[in-house]
């Protein structure tokens, strides 16, 4: 077989025999001269090395060409590489130090060739094993596996197992090719052994049954002149310090275990009961962590020591504490690279220290901002808060009366205005608290500006220099709004961010948490105080015009120019509303209160609402509108918002409908009245709030509301307009529309009975427009309103008015004149061409 293998090689390349013979001859000559000092030039050392190198290269070529394990084995037996290696060792003794490095290099190449030969054999064998795996198929024949197949599988399994064992054996030989090591490597091997020890399984019983700690000092004992010649024998600084720290921890765990064990046996005490509740203990590491967690219990069980013995022991304890403190001081001031882990507050992916024993580990050993937690019952929000703020944090809700979206937007504008920037915006699944979701973004328009809004989101902020702490700060802000009620806006601030303040005050350790929480509470108090001040001056509601549902008012375009009102009444409105707004600072400097109450009283349709529209249009301040429904639902909120954003014009429409008519205890229940009285003239100041209310029946309102200055100071009565006023209103309403010249408005106005108002005239003009356009052959915007259209429209309005009076004969539209009298007078004045005859 060997001859067959060698015969397949190229004769010109097969120089093994000649080279081996040359080596043998030189070695024999060297052995004969073993006791002689042989000059270098007597032995061709260079030639020997060249010959050996040629042999190595030829050997490598043969190895690379081999495709079967059998060929490799034949090659090995032919060359007897092990014997050749031994003969080369003899050569080493004679070549001298001058060529030693060359020799070492060459022998390494020979050993490499052997290792590569073995790896080639491993590769070929593994390919064979792979083929065996592929061939191991059991095929059913008539629903059964034949004996022939079972026999073939048995033979295949035996062969493959033998090959696997061969591979294992060959791999163990490869290890010998890597004998080198460093001093640091020996140290690290020792650390690896200790690390593996802490991974071993354990339990409470096992931990106390055998002493698992007090590892030998190992390599630390070798730090002396006996073992260390120079720096090359030293470990790296990292390995040295890691060894010191690991062994120090190991000994502390051992001390704690010894104390617990001693007390449990000397008292005796049941350890499981003493240490209850117990955490999960499956490894030695978890057992050690349990000892640290429960260490405080040791101080509750006194050691039985006599007074005489305790004197010396206390001295030793004092010395130990002093030395330990010195050592701890050294450790605290050691700096490696960038130093011990410190969170980079500006880095969104840098976590606060949540585990003192492992500061570089984020909470739950998860990365920052994971998409999902391991257990579906674990809160993702809790994880984010711990990582962003630390394990201890203070949460405080904003107290507000305004709409959720308004305060949300104001707070974000405020917090960014004082230097905070948002680093992360996220949200959490309401149905699965362990899952993160994308926060939904919506928007709303206010004063023509688009405002972003998130009903449910958590926003994480950072400030380079917080105005309240004069240093870096982190906070988070939670927005919550449930679909069917329930909402909140919450600020969270970490207690660890105030640790520097507590350290500066030298607070006792047992009071530290209380002081940290106090600093956090003061921070929130100052933040909220400044936020409210910001809202008063810069909030969305400041100088806005909105109703009590926080909807912007749609201006109708009606101003005082559209209002037919006596000059003295206009002057009264100006003095008590607009003059106060224009001169509020001067009035306050003089000590004059700037809150006023104005009652607009009169029947429906006489101009109260038009006056309100004009006030809203001309008011250059915060304007809050509330009808009786809004007042009934949220009177407290309405007045608080009005005070907050003063100067404010608070408009209360139709306060009769609140049910506060009559005297308390008489016809009304008094509840709505008492609340209104307290808000208008109660403990809280209404400075800057001008209240304008409308009433259709002021004679029915409680005297305490309308007959006392400080509540409603000014009353403006709106009577039914006479014919002169009605004509003026008619002209004003008709003016915007094309109409024929020479229209006789007096003729129509003369027929208007008492009780006709501007609202009726507006309807007449609207109907005249409909009639004129409908009767035109070519409808367009330039069609003029004519006399007939106005008269027909008037007749229709009069018909509706008379029907109203006919159904309510008791109504008095004018002092001393009831509805029946007006109906009779109207019937007498109707001519035969009337539309409704």
Secondary structure as UniProt FT lines:
FT   HELIX           2..7
FT   TURN            11..13
FT   HELIX           16..32
FT   TURN            33..35
FT   HELIX           40..42
FT   HELIX           45..65
FT   HELIX           69..79
FT   HELIX           81..95
FT   HELIX           97..99
FT   HELIX           100..135
FT   TURN            142..143
FT   HELIX           147..174
FT   HELIX           175..177
FT   HELIX           183..199
FT   HELIX           204..209
FT   HELIX           218..222
FT   TURN            225..227
FT   HELIX           231..233
FT   HELIX           237..267
FT   HELIX           271..274
FT   HELIX           284..293
FT   HELIX           295..300
FT   HELIX           307..333
FT   TURN            337..338
FT   TURN            345..346
FT   TURN            348..349
FT   HELIX           356..358
FT   TURN            359..360
FT   HELIX           363..365
FT   TURN            368..369
FT   TURN            376..377
FT   HELIX           380..389
FT   STRAND          393..397
FT   HELIX           404..417
FT   TURN            418..419
FT   STRAND          420..428
FT   TURN            433..434
FT   STRAND          435..437
FT   STRAND          442..446
FT   TURN            447..448
FT   STRAND          449..453
FT   STRAND          457..463
FT   TURN            467..469
FT   STRAND          473..481
FT   TURN            483..484
FT   STRAND          487..494
FT   HELIX           495..498
FT   HELIX           499..504
FT   TURN            505..506
FT   HELIX           509..511
FT   HELIX           512..538
FT   TURN            540..543
FT   STRAND          545..547
FT   TURN            548..549
FT   HELIX           560..562
FT   HELIX           567..573
FT   HELIX           574..578
FT   HELIX           579..582
FT   HELIX           584..589
FT   TURN            590..591
FT   STRAND          596..602
FT   TURN            604..605
FT   HELIX           608..618
FT   STRAND          622..626
FT   HELIX           628..644
FT   STRAND          648..652
FT   HELIX           655..658
FT   TURN            665..667
FT   HELIX           671..681
FT   TURN            687..688
FT   STRAND          689..695
FT   HELIX           698..700
FT   HELIX           703..706
FT   TURN            709..711
FT   STRAND          714..718
FT   HELIX           723..734
FT   TURN            735..736
FT   TURN            741..742
FT   HELIX           745..749
FT   TURN            750..751
FT   TURN            754..755
FT   HELIX           758..775
FT   TURN            781..782
FT   HELIX           787..807
FT   TURN            809..810
FT   STRAND          812..814
FT   TURN            815..816
FT   STRAND          817..818
FT   HELIX           819..829
FT   TURN            832..833
FT   TURN            835..836
//
